[in-house]
Amino acid sequence: MRRTWAISPVVLACAACVQPASETRVAEPVRVTNNGQPFQMWEGALARKAADAACGGKVRTSIYDRFDRATGAWVYPEGCA
C-alpha cells in the first residue's frame, strides 16, 4: 500500500512568508555604587533602588545579578528594562 501526501496551498503560502529572525539586542550591564563609594554585600536592596534610579525606571533583574567584591559595585547583567 502506497501513501500519497498532498500539501495544501495554505501551507506553501505560509512557508513563503516566514520572516527572518530579528536582530538580537544585547543589553549593557548596569553597575551601581553608593554615590561613588563601594556598597557592602548585604546592601542589595539599596543597590537595587540605585539601579532603578540609574535606569530611569526599572532595572532587569535575573539570577545572574551579583556583587563585585573587588569594586564594591552591584552588577545587573540584563541591563535596563
Secondary structure, DSSP 4 states (H G I P E B T S, - for coil): --------HHHHHHHHTPPPPPPPPPPPPEEE-BTTBPPPTT-HHHHHHHHHHHHTS-BPP-TT-EEETTTTEEEETT-B-
